[in-house]
Amino acid sequence: MAKIKVTKVKSAINRTKTQKRTLEALGLRKMGQTVEHENTPNILGMITKVKHLVSVETK
């Protein structure tokens, strides 16, 4: 499977509880933190929910 890199670029302050939980489920806690995930429908759905807070790169 293809890998994707997700980087947190904006703060979660003043965001809804579900958006904060989605960021934590992706493994993103600090600004500028990058994590790698498999390119699965579950992960893509989570990224869609917080697309205004993260940047995504495909490998």
N, CA, C and O of each residue as an XYZ file, in Angstrom:
236
protein
N       0.825     -1.197      0.000
C       0.000      0.000      0.000
C       0.864      1.254      0.000
O       1.994      1.254      0.490
N       0.314      2.307     -0.554
C       1.020      3.579     -0.599
C       1.027      4.226      0.777
O       0.124      4.010      1.585
N       2.044      5.011      1.027
C       2.153      5.739      2.300
C       1.860      7.210      2.050
O       2.104      7.727      0.960
N       1.337      7.875      3.068
C       1.140      9.318      3.005
C       1.718      9.941      4.267
O       1.680      9.342      5.342
N       2.257     11.157      4.124
C       2.808     11.903      5.247
C       1.811     13.003      5.612
O       1.386     13.775      4.752
N       1.448     13.069      6.873
C       0.505     14.075      7.356
C       1.242     14.962      8.357
O       1.853     14.460      9.301
N       1.187     16.281      8.154
C       1.860     17.243      9.021
C       0.833     18.212      9.581
O       0.007     18.750      8.844
N       0.889     18.432     10.890
C      -0.002     19.397     11.529
C       0.553     20.799     11.306
O       1.677     21.093     11.714
N      -0.229     21.669     10.662
C       0.253     23.004     10.332
C      -0.504     24.114     11.069
O      -0.036     25.252     11.115
N      -1.661     23.798     11.642
C      -2.419     24.794     12.399
C      -2.794     24.232     13.759
O      -2.847     23.018     13.958
N      -3.053     25.138     14.689
C      -3.374     24.762     16.055
C      -4.797     24.220     16.166
O      -5.664     24.537     15.351
N      -5.019     23.400     17.184
C      -6.343     22.850     17.447
C      -7.113     23.680     18.475
O      -8.203     23.293     18.895
N      -6.551     24.815     18.878
C      -7.244     25.691     19.828
C      -8.500     26.244     19.160
O      -8.473     26.616     17.987
N      -9.581     26.295     19.898
C     -10.892     26.764     19.415
C     -11.476     25.871     18.327
O     -12.257     26.341     17.500
N     -11.117     24.613     18.315
C     -11.691     23.645     17.376
C     -12.641     22.739     18.143
O     -12.593     22.669     19.371
N     -13.498     22.052     17.412
C     -14.463     21.179     18.073
C     -13.742     19.978     18.689
O     -12.614     19.648     18.323
N     -14.426     19.345     19.627
C     -13.861     18.197     20.325
C     -13.579     17.045     19.353
O     -12.585     16.334     19.498
N     -14.455     16.868     18.368
C     -14.244     15.777     17.411
C     -13.018     16.029     16.540
O     -12.311     15.084     16.188
N     -12.755     17.281     16.187
C     -11.561     17.589     15.404
C     -10.301     17.347     16.227
O      -9.311     16.831     15.709
N     -10.333     17.712     17.487
C      -9.179     17.471     18.359
C      -8.919     15.974     18.511
O      -7.770     15.532     18.483
N      -9.980     15.206     18.670
C      -9.833     13.754     18.813
C      -9.330     13.119     17.524
O      -8.561     12.159     17.564
N      -9.757     13.645     16.390
C      -9.291     13.128     15.112
C      -7.796     13.367     14.945
O      -7.076     12.488     14.470
N      -7.322     14.554     15.333
C      -5.892     14.840     15.263
C      -5.105     13.885     16.150
O      -4.054     13.388     15.747
N      -5.602     13.626     17.343
C      -4.913     12.695     18.243
C      -4.930     11.277     17.695
O      -3.956     10.539     17.838
N      -6.039     10.896     17.069
C      -6.127      9.555     16.487
C      -5.142      9.399     15.330
O      -4.644      8.301     15.080
N      -4.864     10.482     14.633
C      -3.861     10.456     13.569
C      -2.444     10.453     14.132
O      -1.488     10.196     13.400
N      -2.301     10.736     15.428
C      -0.988     10.756     16.058
C      -0.341     12.121     16.052
O       0.866     12.239     16.263
N      -1.137     13.165     15.810
C      -0.604     14.525     15.734
C      -0.921     15.272     17.021
O      -2.087     15.482     17.356
N       0.124     15.672     17.740
C      -0.067     16.403     18.983
C       0.536     17.795     18.919
O      -0.087     18.753     19.378
N       1.731     17.931     18.359
C       2.422     19.222     18.342
C       2.399     19.827     16.940
O       2.255     19.123     15.940
N       2.544     21.136     16.898
C       2.634     21.842     15.626
C       3.899     21.389     14.886
O       4.962     21.249     15.491
N       3.777     21.166     13.600
C       4.921     20.760     12.801
C       5.235     19.277     12.865
O       6.140     18.811     12.173
N       4.517     18.537     13.669
C       4.763     17.102     13.799
C       4.284     16.380     12.538
O       3.219     16.693     12.006
N       5.066     15.427     12.069
C       4.733     14.661     10.875
C       4.638     13.190     11.222
O       5.466     12.658     11.963
N       3.615     12.533     10.677
C       3.450     11.094     10.853
C       3.179     10.464      9.495
O       2.688     11.122      8.578
N       3.507      9.177      9.380
C       3.238      8.428      8.155
C       2.136      7.416      8.418
O       2.107      6.758      9.458
N       1.231      7.305      7.453
C       0.136      6.341      7.547
C      -0.015      5.633      6.213
O       0.435      6.121      5.177
N      -0.655      4.480      6.258
C      -1.028      3.784      5.026
C      -2.173      4.561      4.378
O      -2.966      5.204      5.066
N      -2.250      4.496      3.064
C      -3.286      5.206      2.323
C      -4.551      4.342      2.289
O      -4.829      3.673      1.294
N      -5.312      4.366      3.391
C      -6.539      3.582      3.495
C      -7.743      4.518      3.542
O      -7.590      5.694      3.870
N      -8.935      4.022      3.223
C     -10.128      4.869      3.282
C     -10.379      5.458      4.672
O     -10.857      6.586      4.784
N     -10.062      4.704      5.735
C     -10.255      5.215      7.096
C      -9.394      6.436      7.355
O      -9.877      7.443      7.873
N      -8.136      6.351      7.001
C      -7.203      7.457      7.226
C      -7.575      8.646      6.351
O      -7.524      9.788      6.808
N      -7.948      8.396      5.102
C      -8.327      9.488      4.207
C      -9.571     10.217      4.712
O      -9.681     11.434      4.558
N     -10.501      9.489      5.310
C     -11.688     10.113      5.887
C     -11.333     10.992      7.075
O     -11.903     12.070      7.246
N     -10.391     10.534      7.898
C      -9.957     11.328      9.043
C      -9.248     12.597      8.573
O      -9.441     13.669      9.147
N      -8.438     12.473      7.542
C      -7.733     13.640      7.011
C      -8.721     14.640      6.431
O      -8.530     15.847      6.572
N      -9.767     14.159      5.785
C     -10.782     15.050      5.217
C     -11.454     15.886      6.304
O     -11.772     17.053      6.079
N     -11.669     15.301      7.472
C     -12.322     16.011      8.577
C     -11.476     17.155      9.119
O     -12.017     18.136      9.630
N     -10.150     17.040      9.012
C      -9.262     18.078      9.550
C      -8.336     18.646      8.470
O      -7.218     19.067      8.770
N      -8.795     18.659      7.227
C      -7.931     19.079      6.120
C      -7.483     20.529      6.227
O      -6.476     20.904      5.627
N      -8.212     21.355      6.981
C      -7.840     22.749      7.174
C      -6.751     22.911      8.235
O      -6.228     24.010      8.417
N      -6.407     21.839      8.932
C      -5.390     21.895      9.986
C      -4.107     21.150      9.630
O      -3.104     21.282     10.333
N      -4.125     20.371      8.549
C      -2.984     19.547      8.199
C      -2.586     19.738      6.737
O      -3.356     20.253      5.926
N      -1.362     19.308      6.424
C      -0.940     19.210      5.029
C      -0.592     17.758      4.757
O      -0.134     17.046      5.651
N      -0.809     17.316      3.519
C      -0.644     15.911      3.172
C       0.288     15.798      1.978
O       0.175     16.552      1.012
N       1.223     14.833      2.058
C       2.121     14.506      0.963
C       1.988     13.017      0.666
O       1.912     12.201      1.584
N       1.961     12.671     -0.597
C       1.966     11.250     -0.962
C       3.399     10.831     -1.240
O       4.212     11.642     -1.685
N       3.709      9.575     -0.981
C       5.056      9.050     -1.205
C       5.074      8.189     -2.434
O       6.121      7.652     -2.795
